[in-house]
Amino acid sequence: MTDESTKRQACERFRMAVELFEAGVELMAQNLKRRHPLASEEELRGLLQQWLVERPGAEFGDGYGTPVDLWERRRASE
């Protein structure tokens, strides 16, 4: 595999990850609209922003295992 094809694959994978993220945001926006039918567009944007920041159900990340404070780990190694 050449460096060029490796770069192309990395770019394609990143593009796909961004597209999946955008699709997830769009789905949540639709979900919030259904949950809050009387909310204004501004309120819905605020709810979506809150969801993106707080990540309910995945506050410590999407993976399994014990949450790790990466900042603390980094300070300990310095």
mmCIF file of the N, C-alpha and C atoms, coordinates in Angstrom:
data_MODEL
# 
_entry.id   MODEL 
# 
loop_
_atom_site.group_PDB 
_atom_site.id 
_atom_site.type_symbol 
_atom_site.label_atom_id 
_atom_site.label_alt_id 
_atom_site.label_comp_id 
_atom_site.label_asym_id 
_atom_site.label_entity_id 
_atom_site.label_seq_id 
_atom_site.pdbx_PDB_ins_code 
_atom_site.Cartn_x 
_atom_site.Cartn_y 
_atom_site.Cartn_z 
_atom_site.occupancy 
_atom_site.B_iso_or_equiv 
_atom_site.pdbx_formal_charge 
_atom_site.auth_seq_id 
_atom_site.auth_comp_id 
_atom_site.auth_asym_id 
_atom_site.auth_atom_id 
_atom_site.pdbx_PDB_model_num 
ATOM 1   N N  . MET A 1 1  ? 0.849   -1.177 0.000  1.00 0.00 ? 1  MET A N  1 
ATOM 2   C CA . MET A 1 1  ? 0.000   0.000  0.000  1.00 0.00 ? 1  MET A CA 1 
ATOM 3   C C  . MET A 1 1  ? 0.897   1.244  0.000  1.00 0.00 ? 1  MET A C  1 
ATOM 4   N N  . THR A 1 2  ? 0.613   2.165  -0.866 1.00 0.00 ? 2  THR A N  1 
ATOM 5   C CA . THR A 1 2  ? 1.439   3.369  -0.980 1.00 0.00 ? 2  THR A CA 1 
ATOM 6   C C  . THR A 1 2  ? 0.995   4.422  0.023  1.00 0.00 ? 2  THR A C  1 
ATOM 7   N N  . ASP A 1 3  ? 1.871   5.390  0.237  1.00 0.00 ? 3  ASP A N  1 
ATOM 8   C CA . ASP A 1 3  ? 1.519   6.493  1.135  1.00 0.00 ? 3  ASP A CA 1 
ATOM 9   C C  . ASP A 1 3  ? 0.286   7.229  0.629  1.00 0.00 ? 3  ASP A C  1 
ATOM 10  N N  . GLU A 1 4  ? 0.208   7.382  -0.684 1.00 0.00 ? 4  GLU A N  1 
ATOM 11  C CA . GLU A 1 4  ? -0.927  8.104  -1.281 1.00 0.00 ? 4  GLU A CA 1 
ATOM 12  C C  . GLU A 1 4  ? -2.236  7.357  -1.042 1.00 0.00 ? 4  GLU A C  1 
ATOM 13  N N  . SER A 1 5  ? -2.235  6.044  -1.216 1.00 0.00 ? 5  SER A N  1 
ATOM 14  C CA . SER A 1 5  ? -3.473  5.291  -1.000 1.00 0.00 ? 5  SER A CA 1 
ATOM 15  C C  . SER A 1 5  ? -3.832  5.255  0.488  1.00 0.00 ? 5  SER A C  1 
ATOM 16  N N  . THR A 1 6  ? -2.837  5.230  1.352  1.00 0.00 ? 6  THR A N  1 
ATOM 17  C CA . THR A 1 6  ? -3.089  5.283  2.792  1.00 0.00 ? 6  THR A CA 1 
ATOM 18  C C  . THR A 1 6  ? -3.724  6.617  3.166  1.00 0.00 ? 6  THR A C  1 
ATOM 19  N N  . LYS A 1 7  ? -3.215  7.702  2.601  1.00 0.00 ? 7  LYS A N  1 
ATOM 20  C CA . LYS A 1 7  ? -3.793  9.031  2.856  1.00 0.00 ? 7  LYS A CA 1 
ATOM 21  C C  . LYS A 1 7  ? -5.222  9.097  2.343  1.00 0.00 ? 7  LYS A C  1 
ATOM 22  N N  . ARG A 1 8  ? -5.435  8.531  1.148  1.00 0.00 ? 8  ARG A N  1 
ATOM 23  C CA . ARG A 1 8  ? -6.780  8.535  0.567  1.00 0.00 ? 8  ARG A CA 1 
ATOM 24  C C  . ARG A 1 8  ? -7.757  7.768  1.461  1.00 0.00 ? 8  ARG A C  1 
ATOM 25  N N  . GLN A 1 9  ? -7.313  6.611  1.952  1.00 0.00 ? 9  GLN A N  1 
ATOM 26  C CA . GLN A 1 9  ? -8.174  5.821  2.833  1.00 0.00 ? 9  GLN A CA 1 
ATOM 27  C C  . GLN A 1 9  ? -8.475  6.579  4.125  1.00 0.00 ? 9  GLN A C  1 
ATOM 28  N N  . ALA A 1 10 ? -7.474  7.213  4.686  1.00 0.00 ? 10 ALA A N  1 
ATOM 29  C CA . ALA A 1 10 ? -7.680  7.983  5.917  1.00 0.00 ? 10 ALA A CA 1 
ATOM 30  C C  . ALA A 1 10 ? -8.663  9.121  5.676  1.00 0.00 ? 10 ALA A C  1 
ATOM 31  N N  . CYS A 1 11 ? -8.520  9.799  4.563  1.00 0.00 ? 11 CYS A N  1 
ATOM 32  C CA . CYS A 1 11 ? -9.439  10.900 4.223  1.00 0.00 ? 11 CYS A CA 1 
ATOM 33  C C  . CYS A 1 11 ? -10.860 10.382 4.052  1.00 0.00 ? 11 CYS A C  1 
ATOM 34  N N  . GLU A 1 12 ? -11.005 9.250  3.385  1.00 0.00 ? 12 GLU A N  1 
ATOM 35  C CA . GLU A 1 12 ? -12.326 8.668  3.158  1.00 0.00 ? 12 GLU A CA 1 
ATOM 36  C C  . GLU A 1 12 ? -12.963 8.253  4.487  1.00 0.00 ? 12 GLU A C  1 
ATOM 37  N N  . ARG A 1 13 ? -12.196 7.642  5.352  1.00 0.00 ? 13 ARG A N  1 
ATOM 38  C CA . ARG A 1 13 ? -12.724 7.235  6.659  1.00 0.00 ? 13 ARG A CA 1 
ATOM 39  C C  . ARG A 1 13 ? -13.133 8.456  7.483  1.00 0.00 ? 13 ARG A C  1 
ATOM 40  N N  . PHE A 1 14 ? -12.335 9.497  7.437  1.00 0.00 ? 14 PHE A N  1 
ATOM 41  C CA . PHE A 1 14 ? -12.674 10.713 8.174  1.00 0.00 ? 14 PHE A CA 1 
ATOM 42  C C  . PHE A 1 14 ? -13.944 11.340 7.605  1.00 0.00 ? 14 PHE A C  1 
ATOM 43  N N  . ARG A 1 15 ? -14.048 11.393 6.279  1.00 0.00 ? 15 ARG A N  1 
ATOM 44  C CA . ARG A 1 15 ? -15.249 11.938 5.637  1.00 0.00 ? 15 ARG A CA 1 
ATOM 45  C C  . ARG A 1 15 ? -16.483 11.159 6.074  1.00 0.00 ? 15 ARG A C  1 
ATOM 46  N N  . MET A 1 16 ? -16.368 9.830  6.107  1.00 0.00 ? 16 MET A N  1 
ATOM 47  C CA . MET A 1 16 ? -17.496 8.995  6.525  1.00 0.00 ? 16 MET A CA 1 
ATOM 48  C C  . MET A 1 16 ? -17.861 9.256  7.986  1.00 0.00 ? 16 MET A C  1 
ATOM 49  N N  . ALA A 1 17 ? -16.854 9.425  8.841  1.00 0.00 ? 17 ALA A N  1 
ATOM 50  C CA . ALA A 1 17 ? -17.115 9.708  10.256 1.00 0.00 ? 17 ALA A CA 1 
ATOM 51  C C  . ALA A 1 17 ? -17.857 11.034 10.414 1.00 0.00 ? 17 ALA A C  1 
ATOM 52  N N  . VAL A 1 18 ? -17.446 12.037 9.654  1.00 0.00 ? 18 VAL A N  1 
ATOM 53  C CA . VAL A 1 18 ? -18.112 13.345 9.713  1.00 0.00 ? 18 VAL A CA 1 
ATOM 54  C C  . VAL A 1 18 ? -19.545 13.226 9.216  1.00 0.00 ? 18 VAL A C  1 
ATOM 55  N N  . GLU A 1 19 ? -19.756 12.480 8.134  1.00 0.00 ? 19 GLU A N  1 
ATOM 56  C CA . GLU A 1 19 ? -21.111 12.294 7.607  1.00 0.00 ? 19 GLU A CA 1 
ATOM 57  C C  . GLU A 1 19 ? -21.996 11.578 8.624  1.00 0.00 ? 19 GLU A C  1 
ATOM 58  N N  . LEU A 1 20 ? -21.457 10.560 9.298  1.00 0.00 ? 20 LEU A N  1 
ATOM 59  C CA . LEU A 1 20 ? -22.231 9.854  10.321 1.00 0.00 ? 20 LEU A CA 1 
ATOM 60  C C  . LEU A 1 20 ? -22.573 10.780 11.486 1.00 0.00 ? 20 LEU A C  1 
ATOM 61  N N  . PHE A 1 21 ? -21.622 11.602 11.893 1.00 0.00 ? 21 PHE A N  1 
ATOM 62  C CA . PHE A 1 21 ? -21.875 12.566 12.967 1.00 0.00 ? 21 PHE A CA 1 
ATOM 63  C C  . PHE A 1 21 ? -22.995 13.519 12.561 1.00 0.00 ? 21 PHE A C  1 
ATOM 64  N N  . GLU A 1 22 ? -22.907 14.058 11.348 1.00 0.00 ? 22 GLU A N  1 
ATOM 65  C CA . GLU A 1 22 ? -23.926 15.000 10.868 1.00 0.00 ? 22 GLU A CA 1 
ATOM 66  C C  . GLU A 1 22 ? -25.291 14.332 10.782 1.00 0.00 ? 22 GLU A C  1 
ATOM 67  N N  . ALA A 1 23 ? -25.331 13.081 10.345 1.00 0.00 ? 23 ALA A N  1 
ATOM 68  C CA . ALA A 1 23 ? -26.599 12.354 10.276 1.00 0.00 ? 23 ALA A CA 1 
ATOM 69  C C  . ALA A 1 23 ? -27.178 12.170 11.679 1.00 0.00 ? 23 ALA A C  1 
ATOM 70  N N  . GLY A 1 24 ? -26.322 11.862 12.647 1.00 0.00 ? 24 GLY A N  1 
ATOM 71  C CA . GLY A 1 24 ? -26.778 11.712 14.026 1.00 0.00 ? 24 GLY A CA 1 
ATOM 72  C C  . GLY A 1 24 ? -27.345 13.003 14.588 1.00 0.00 ? 24 GLY A C  1 
ATOM 73  N N  . VAL A 1 25 ? -26.704 14.110 14.275 1.00 0.00 ? 25 VAL A N  1 
ATOM 74  C CA . VAL A 1 25 ? -27.191 15.415 14.736 1.00 0.00 ? 25 VAL A CA 1 
ATOM 75  C C  . VAL A 1 25 ? -28.547 15.716 14.097 1.00 0.00 ? 25 VAL A C  1 
ATOM 76  N N  . GLU A 1 26 ? -28.684 15.430 12.810 1.00 0.00 ? 26 GLU A N  1 
ATOM 77  C CA . GLU A 1 26 ? -29.963 15.658 12.127 1.00 0.00 ? 26 GLU A CA 1 
ATOM 78  C C  . GLU A 1 26 ? -31.065 14.786 12.720 1.00 0.00 ? 26 GLU A C  1 
ATOM 79  N N  . LEU A 1 27 ? -30.742 13.530 13.022 1.00 0.00 ? 27 LEU A N  1 
ATOM 80  C CA . LEU A 1 27 ? -31.736 12.640 13.629 1.00 0.00 ? 27 LEU A CA 1 
ATOM 81  C C  . LEU A 1 27 ? -32.163 13.149 15.003 1.00 0.00 ? 27 LEU A C  1 
ATOM 82  N N  . MET A 1 28 ? -31.217 13.606 15.794 1.00 0.00 ? 28 MET A N  1 
ATOM 83  C CA . MET A 1 28 ? -31.561 14.121 17.118 1.00 0.00 ? 28 MET A CA 1 
ATOM 84  C C  . MET A 1 28 ? -32.384 15.392 17.001 1.00 0.00 ? 28 MET A C  1 
ATOM 85  N N  . ALA A 1 29 ? -32.078 16.237 16.022 1.00 0.00 ? 29 ALA A N  1 
ATOM 86  C CA . ALA A 1 29 ? -32.866 17.456 15.812 1.00 0.00 ? 29 ALA A CA 1 
ATOM 87  C C  . ALA A 1 29 ? -34.322 17.090 15.510 1.00 0.00 ? 29 ALA A C  1 
ATOM 88  N N  . GLN A 1 30 ? -34.534 16.074 14.672 1.00 0.00 ? 30 GLN A N  1 
ATOM 89  C CA . GLN A 1 30 ? -35.893 15.616 14.369 1.00 0.00 ? 30 GLN A CA 1 
ATOM 90  C C  . GLN A 1 30 ? -36.561 15.044 15.619 1.00 0.00 ? 30 GLN A C  1 
ATOM 91  N N  . ASN A 1 31 ? -35.797 14.283 16.386 1.00 0.00 ? 31 ASN A N  1 
ATOM 92  C CA . ASN A 1 31 ? -36.303 13.690 17.618 1.00 0.00 ? 31 ASN A CA 1 
ATOM 93  C C  . ASN A 1 31 ? -36.750 14.783 18.591 1.00 0.00 ? 31 ASN A C  1 
ATOM 94  N N  . LEU A 1 32 ? -35.915 15.798 18.763 1.00 0.00 ? 32 LEU A N  1 
ATOM 95  C CA . LEU A 1 32 ? -36.259 16.896 19.673 1.00 0.00 ? 32 LEU A CA 1 
ATOM 96  C C  . LEU A 1 32 ? -37.498 17.643 19.192 1.00 0.00 ? 32 LEU A C  1 
ATOM 97  N N  . LYS A 1 33 ? -37.625 17.788 17.885 1.00 0.00 ? 33 LYS A N  1 
ATOM 98  C CA . LYS A 1 33 ? -38.800 18.472 17.319 1.00 0.00 ? 33 LYS A CA 1 
ATOM 99  C C  . LYS A 1 33 ? -40.076 17.687 17.636 1.00 0.00 ? 33 LYS A C  1 
ATOM 100 N N  . ARG A 1 34 ? -39.984 16.361 17.563 1.00 0.00 ? 34 ARG A N  1 
ATOM 101 C CA . ARG A 1 34 ? -41.144 15.524 17.903 1.00 0.00 ? 34 ARG A CA 1 
ATOM 102 C C  . ARG A 1 34 ? -41.452 15.586 19.399 1.00 0.00 ? 34 ARG A C  1 
ATOM 103 N N  . ARG A 1 35 ? -40.410 15.587 20.223 1.00 0.00 ? 35 ARG A N  1 
ATOM 104 C CA . ARG A 1 35 ? -40.604 15.620 21.675 1.00 0.00 ? 35 ARG A CA 1 
ATOM 105 C C  . ARG A 1 35 ? -41.134 16.969 22.162 1.00 0.00 ? 35 ARG A C  1 
ATOM 106 N N  . HIS A 1 36 ? -40.777 18.030 21.459 1.00 0.00 ? 36 HIS A N  1 
ATOM 107 C CA . HIS A 1 36 ? -41.145 19.393 21.870 1.00 0.00 ? 36 HIS A CA 1 
ATOM 108 C C  . HIS A 1 36 ? -41.823 20.113 20.699 1.00 0.00 ? 36 HIS A C  1 
ATOM 109 N N  . PRO A 1 37 ? -43.040 19.692 20.341 1.00 0.00 ? 37 PRO A N  1 
ATOM 110 C CA . PRO A 1 37 ? -43.687 20.247 19.146 1.00 0.00 ? 37 PRO A CA 1 
ATOM 111 C C  . PRO A 1 37 ? -43.993 21.744 19.234 1.00 0.00 ? 37 PRO A C  1 
ATOM 112 N N  . LEU A 1 38 ? -44.087 22.291 20.429 1.00 0.00 ? 38 LEU A N  1 
ATOM 113 C CA . LEU A 1 38 ? -44.407 23.711 20.577 1.00 0.00 ? 38 LEU A CA 1 
ATOM 114 C C  . LEU A 1 38 ? -43.165 24.587 20.728 1.00 0.00 ? 38 LEU A C  1 
ATOM 115 N N  . ALA A 1 39 ? -41.992 23.976 20.733 1.00 0.00 ? 39 ALA A N  1 
ATOM 116 C CA . ALA A 1 39 ? -40.749 24.738 20.917 1.00 0.00 ? 39 ALA A CA 1 
ATOM 117 C C  . ALA A 1 39 ? -40.421 25.539 19.662 1.00 0.00 ? 39 ALA A C  1 
ATOM 118 N N  . SER A 1 40 ? -39.854 26.717 19.874 1.00 0.00 ? 40 SER A N  1 
ATOM 119 C CA . SER A 1 40 ? -39.416 27.546 18.745 1.00 0.00 ? 40 SER A CA 1 
ATOM 120 C C  . SER A 1 40 ? -38.126 26.966 18.168 1.00 0.00 ? 40 SER A C  1 
ATOM 121 N N  . GLU A 1 41 ? -37.751 27.444 16.986 1.00 0.00 ? 41 GLU A N  1 
ATOM 122 C CA . GLU A 1 41 ? -36.497 26.991 16.370 1.00 0.00 ? 41 GLU A CA 1 
ATOM 123 C C  . GLU A 1 41 ? -35.309 27.313 17.279 1.00 0.00 ? 41 GLU A C  1 
ATOM 124 N N  . GLU A 1 42 ? -35.353 28.472 17.918 1.00 0.00 ? 42 GLU A N  1 
ATOM 125 C CA . GLU A 1 42 ? -34.274 28.867 18.827 1.00 0.00 ? 42 GLU A CA 1 
ATOM 126 C C  . GLU A 1 42 ? -34.194 27.918 20.025 1.00 0.00 ? 42 GLU A C  1 
ATOM 127 N N  . GLU A 1 43 ? -35.359 27.573 20.585 1.00 0.00 ? 43 GLU A N  1 
ATOM 128 C CA . GLU A 1 43 ? -35.381 26.633 21.711 1.00 0.00 ? 43 GLU A CA 1 
ATOM 129 C C  . GLU A 1 43 ? -34.861 25.263 21.288 1.00 0.00 ? 43 GLU A C  1 
ATOM 130 N N  . LEU A 1 44 ? -35.255 24.833 20.097 1.00 0.00 ? 44 LEU A N  1 
ATOM 131 C CA . LEU A 1 44 ? -34.789 23.539 19.594 1.00 0.00 ? 44 LEU A CA 1 
ATOM 132 C C  . LEU A 1 44 ? -33.278 23.542 19.376 1.00 0.00 ? 44 LEU A C  1 
ATOM 133 N N  . ARG A 1 45 ? -32.748 24.646 18.854 1.00 0.00 ? 45 ARG A N  1 
ATOM 134 C CA . ARG A 1 45 ? -31.289 24.752 18.691 1.00 0.00 ? 45 ARG A CA 1 
ATOM 135 C C  . ARG A 1 45 ? -30.592 24.669 20.045 1.00 0.00 ? 45 ARG A C  1 
ATOM 136 N N  . GLY A 1 46 ? -31.178 25.310 21.049 1.00 0.00 ? 46 GLY A N  1 
ATOM 137 C CA . GLY A 1 46 ? -30.612 25.253 22.398 1.00 0.00 ? 46 GLY A CA 1 
ATOM 138 C C  . GLY A 1 46 ? -30.633 23.842 22.972 1.00 0.00 ? 46 GLY A C  1 
ATOM 139 N N  . LEU A 1 47 ? -31.736 23.128 22.758 1.00 0.00 ? 47 LEU A N  1 
ATOM 140 C CA . LEU A 1 47 ? -31.826 21.746 23.227 1.00 0.00 ? 47 LEU A CA 1 
ATOM 141 C C  . LEU A 1 47 ? -30.810 20.856 22.518 1.00 0.00 ? 47 LEU A C  1 
ATOM 142 N N  . LEU A 1 48 ? -30.646 21.086 21.224 1.00 0.00 ? 48 LEU A N  1 
ATOM 143 C CA . LEU A 1 48 ? -29.676 20.302 20.457 1.00 0.00 ? 48 LEU A CA 1 
ATOM 144 C C  . LEU A 1 48 ? -28.261 20.595 20.937 1.00 0.00 ? 48 LEU A C  1 
ATOM 145 N N  . GLN A 1 49 ? -27.964 21.854 21.173 1.00 0.00 ? 49 GLN A N  1 
ATOM 146 C CA . GLN A 1 49 ? -26.643 22.237 21.683 1.00 0.00 ? 49 GLN A CA 1 
ATOM 147 C C  . GLN A 1 49 ? -26.394 21.598 23.047 1.00 0.00 ? 49 GLN A C  1 
ATOM 148 N N  . GLN A 1 50 ? -27.403 21.627 23.899 1.00 0.00 ? 50 GLN A N  1 
ATOM 149 C CA . GLN A 1 50 ? -27.281 21.021 25.225 1.00 0.00 ? 50 GLN A CA 1 
ATOM 150 C C  . GLN A 1 50 ? -27.013 19.523 25.094 1.00 0.00 ? 50 GLN A C  1 
ATOM 151 N N  . TRP A 1 51 ? -27.707 18.859 24.197 1.00 0.00 ? 51 TRP A N  1 
ATOM 152 C CA . TRP A 1 51 ? -27.504 17.428 23.975 1.00 0.00 ? 51 TRP A CA 1 
ATOM 153 C C  . TRP A 1 51 ? -26.079 17.149 23.498 1.00 0.00 ? 51 TRP A C  1 
ATOM 154 N N  . LEU A 1 52 ? -25.590 17.979 22.598 1.00 0.00 ? 52 LEU A N  1 
ATOM 155 C CA . LEU A 1 52 ? -24.233 17.783 22.084 1.00 0.00 ? 52 LEU A CA 1 
ATOM 156 C C  . LEU A 1 52 ? -23.182 17.964 23.178 1.00 0.00 ? 52 LEU A C  1 
ATOM 157 N N  . VAL A 1 53 ? -23.404 18.903 24.074 1.00 0.00 ? 53 VAL A N  1 
ATOM 158 C CA . VAL A 1 53 ? -22.424 19.187 25.127 1.00 0.00 ? 53 VAL A CA 1 
ATOM 159 C C  . VAL A 1 53 ? -22.490 18.150 26.249 1.00 0.00 ? 53 VAL A C  1 
ATOM 160 N N  . GLU A 1 54 ? -23.709 17.802 26.676 1.00 0.00 ? 54 GLU A N  1 
ATOM 161 C CA . GLU A 1 54 ? -23.865 16.929 27.840 1.00 0.00 ? 54 GLU A CA 1 
ATOM 162 C C  . GLU A 1 54 ? -23.794 15.448 27.496 1.00 0.00 ? 54 GLU A C  1 
ATOM 163 N N  . ARG A 1 55 ? -24.194 15.076 26.304 1.00 0.00 ? 55 ARG A N  1 
ATOM 164 C CA . ARG A 1 55 ? -24.186 13.691 25.840 1.00 0.00 ? 55 ARG A CA 1 
ATOM 165 C C  . ARG A 1 55 ? -24.863 12.744 26.832 1.00 0.00 ? 55 ARG A C  1 
ATOM 166 N N  . PRO A 1 56 ? -26.151 12.919 27.105 1.00 0.00 ? 56 PRO A N  1 
ATOM 167 C CA . PRO A 1 56 ? -26.835 12.061 28.071 1.00 0.00 ? 56 PRO A CA 1 
ATOM 168 C C  . PRO A 1 56 ? -26.679 10.585 27.704 1.00 0.00 ? 56 PRO A C  1 
ATOM 169 N N  . GLY A 1 57 ? -26.276 9.804  28.682 1.00 0.00 ? 57 GLY A N  1 
ATOM 170 C CA . GLY A 1 57 ? -26.065 8.382  28.457 1.00 0.00 ? 57 GLY A CA 1 
ATOM 171 C C  . GLY A 1 57 ? -24.646 8.042  28.048 1.00 0.00 ? 57 GLY A C  1 
ATOM 172 N N  . ALA A 1 58 ? -23.860 9.045  27.690 1.00 0.00 ? 58 ALA A N  1 
ATOM 173 C CA . ALA A 1 58 ? -22.465 8.805  27.292 1.00 0.00 ? 58 ALA A CA 1 
ATOM 174 C C  . ALA A 1 58 ? -21.569 9.900  27.867 1.00 0.00 ? 58 ALA A C  1 
ATOM 175 N N  . GLU A 1 59 ? -21.868 10.290 29.089 1.00 0.00 ? 59 GLU A N  1 
ATOM 176 C CA . GLU A 1 59 ? -21.143 11.396 29.712 1.00 0.00 ? 59 GLU A CA 1 
ATOM 177 C C  . GLU A 1 59 ? -19.642 11.148 29.800 1.00 0.00 ? 59 GLU A C  1 
ATOM 178 N N  . PHE A 1 60 ? -19.269 9.875  29.930 1.00 0.00 ? 60 PHE A N  1 
ATOM 179 C CA . PHE A 1 60 ? -17.856 9.533  30.087 1.00 0.00 ? 60 PHE A CA 1 
ATOM 180 C C  . PHE A 1 60 ? -17.278 8.903  28.828 1.00 0.00 ? 60 PHE A C  1 
ATOM 181 N N  . GLY A 1 61 ? -17.970 9.028  27.708 1.00 0.00 ? 61 GLY A N  1 
ATOM 182 C CA . GLY A 1 61 ? -17.493 8.461  26.456 1.00 0.00 ? 61 GLY A CA 1 
ATOM 183 C C  . GLY A 1 61 ? -18.395 7.338  25.988 1.00 0.00 ? 61 GLY A C  1 
ATOM 184 N N  . ASP A 1 62 ? -18.113 6.843  24.811 1.00 0.00 ? 62 ASP A N  1 
ATOM 185 C CA . ASP A 1 62 ? -18.953 5.824  24.197 1.00 0.00 ? 62 ASP A CA 1 
ATOM 186 C C  . ASP A 1 62 ? -18.462 4.406  24.442 1.00 0.00 ? 62 ASP A C  1 
ATOM 187 N N  . GLY A 1 63 ? -17.259 4.266  24.974 1.00 0.00 ? 63 GLY A N  1 
ATOM 188 C CA . GLY A 1 63 ? -16.679 2.933  25.144 1.00 0.00 ? 63 GLY A CA 1 
ATOM 189 C C  . GLY A 1 63 ? -17.004 2.322  26.495 1.00 0.00 ? 63 GLY A C  1 
ATOM 190 N N  . TYR A 1 64 ? -16.759 1.036  26.580 1.00 0.00 ? 64 TYR A N  1 
ATOM 191 C CA . TYR A 1 64 ? -16.940 0.311  27.829 1.00 0.00 ? 64 TYR A CA 1 
ATOM 192 C C  . TYR A 1 64 ? -15.709 0.493  28.700 1.00 0.00 ? 64 TYR A C  1 
ATOM 193 N N  . GLY A 1 65 ? -15.854 0.229  29.971 1.00 0.00 ? 65 GLY A N  1 
ATOM 194 C CA . GLY A 1 65 ? -14.709 0.273  30.861 1.00 0.00 ? 65 GLY A CA 1 
ATOM 195 C C  . GLY A 1 65 ? -14.833 1.373  31.896 1.00 0.00 ? 65 GLY A C  1 
ATOM 196 N N  . THR A 1 66 ? -13.772 1.542  32.614 1.00 0.00 ? 66 THR A N  1 
ATOM 197 C CA . THR A 1 66 ? -13.722 2.528  33.681 1.00 0.00 ? 66 THR A CA 1 
ATOM 198 C C  . THR A 1 66 ? -13.312 3.881  33.123 1.00 0.00 ? 66 THR A C  1 
ATOM 199 N N  . PRO A 1 67 ? -14.070 4.938  33.429 1.00 0.00 ? 67 PRO A N  1 
ATOM 200 C CA . PRO A 1 67 ? -13.676 6.270  32.959 1.00 0.00 ? 67 PRO A CA 1 
ATOM 201 C C  . PRO A 1 67 ? -12.302 6.656  33.513 1.00 0.00 ? 67 PRO A C  1 
ATOM 202 N N  . VAL A 1 68 ? -11.519 7.306  32.694 1.00 0.00 ? 68 VAL A N  1 
ATOM 203 C CA . VAL A 1 68 ? -10.173 7.718  33.077 1.00 0.00 ? 68 VAL A CA 1 
ATOM 204 C C  . VAL A 1 68 ? -10.049 9.217  32.859 1.00 0.00 ? 68 VAL A C  1 
ATOM 205 N N  . ASP A 1 69 ? -9.504  9.905  33.852 1.00 0.00 ? 69 ASP A N  1 
ATOM 206 C CA . ASP A 1 69 ? -9.241  11.336 33.722 1.00 0.00 ? 69 ASP A CA 1 
ATOM 207 C C  . ASP A 1 69 ? -7.922  11.496 32.976 1.00 0.00 ? 69 ASP A C  1 
ATOM 208 N N  . LEU A 1 70 ? -8.005  11.797 31.681 1.00 0.00 ? 70 LEU A N  1 
ATOM 209 C CA . LEU A 1 70 ? -6.796  11.890 30.861 1.00 0.00 ? 70 LEU A CA 1 
ATOM 210 C C  . LEU A 1 70 ? -5.897  13.034 31.289 1.00 0.00 ? 70 LEU A C  1 
ATOM 211 N N  . TRP A 1 71 ? -6.495  14.120 31.779 1.00 0.00 ? 71 TRP A N  1 
ATOM 212 C CA . TRP A 1 71 ? -5.671  15.239 32.243 1.00 0.00 ? 71 TRP A CA 1 
ATOM 213 C C  . TRP A 1 71 ? -4.848  14.822 33.448 1.00 0.00 ? 71 TRP A C  1 
ATOM 214 N N  . GLU A 1 72 ? -5.482  14.085 34.361 1.00 0.00 ? 72 GLU A N  1 
ATOM 215 C CA . GLU A 1 72 ? -4.770  13.614 35.552 1.00 0.00 ? 72 GLU A CA 1 
ATOM 216 C C  . GLU A 1 72 ? -3.661  12.644 35.151 1.00 0.00 ? 72 GLU A C  1 
ATOM 217 N N  . ARG A 1 73 ? -3.962  11.761 34.225 1.00 0.00 ? 73 ARG A N  1 
ATOM 218 C CA . ARG A 1 73 ? -2.958  10.804 33.759 1.00 0.00 ? 73 ARG A CA 1 
ATOM 219 C C  . ARG A 1 73 ? -1.776  11.541 33.128 1.00 0.00 ? 73 ARG A C  1 
ATOM 220 N N  . ARG A 1 74 ? -2.075  12.574 32.355 1.00 0.00 ? 74 ARG A N  1 
ATOM 221 C CA . ARG A 1 74 ? -1.009  13.333 31.698 1.00 0.00 ? 74 ARG A CA 1 
ATOM 222 C C  . ARG A 1 74 ? -0.135  14.056 32.726 1.00 0.00 ? 74 ARG A C  1 
ATOM 223 N N  . ARG A 1 75 ? -0.779  14.681 33.721 1.00 0.00 ? 75 ARG A N  1 
ATOM 224 C CA . ARG A 1 75 ? -0.020  15.388 34.761 1.00 0.00 ? 75 ARG A CA 1 
ATOM 225 C C  . ARG A 1 75 ? 0.875   14.420 35.532 1.00 0.00 ? 75 ARG A C  1 
ATOM 226 N N  . ALA A 1 76 ? 0.394   13.217 35.780 1.00 0.00 ? 76 ALA A N  1 
ATOM 227 C CA . ALA A 1 76 ? 1.161   12.231 36.543 1.00 0.00 ? 76 ALA A CA 1 
ATOM 228 C C  . ALA A 1 76 ? 2.394   11.766 35.775 1.00 0.00 ? 76 ALA A C  1 
ATOM 229 N N  . SER A 1 77 ? 2.317   11.781 34.442 1.00 0.00 ? 77 SER A N  1 
ATOM 230 C CA . SER A 1 77 ? 3.447   11.297 33.640 1.00 0.00 ? 77 SER A CA 1 
ATOM 231 C C  . SER A 1 77 ? 4.494   12.378 33.395 1.00 0.00 ? 77 SER A C  1 
ATOM 232 N N  . GLU A 1 78 ? 4.188   13.615 33.713 1.00 0.00 ? 78 GLU A N  1 
ATOM 233 C CA . GLU A 1 78 ? 5.141   14.714 33.460 1.00 0.00 ? 78 GLU A CA 1 
ATOM 234 C C  . GLU A 1 78 ? 6.178   14.828 34.544 1.00 0.00 ? 78 GLU A C  1 
# 
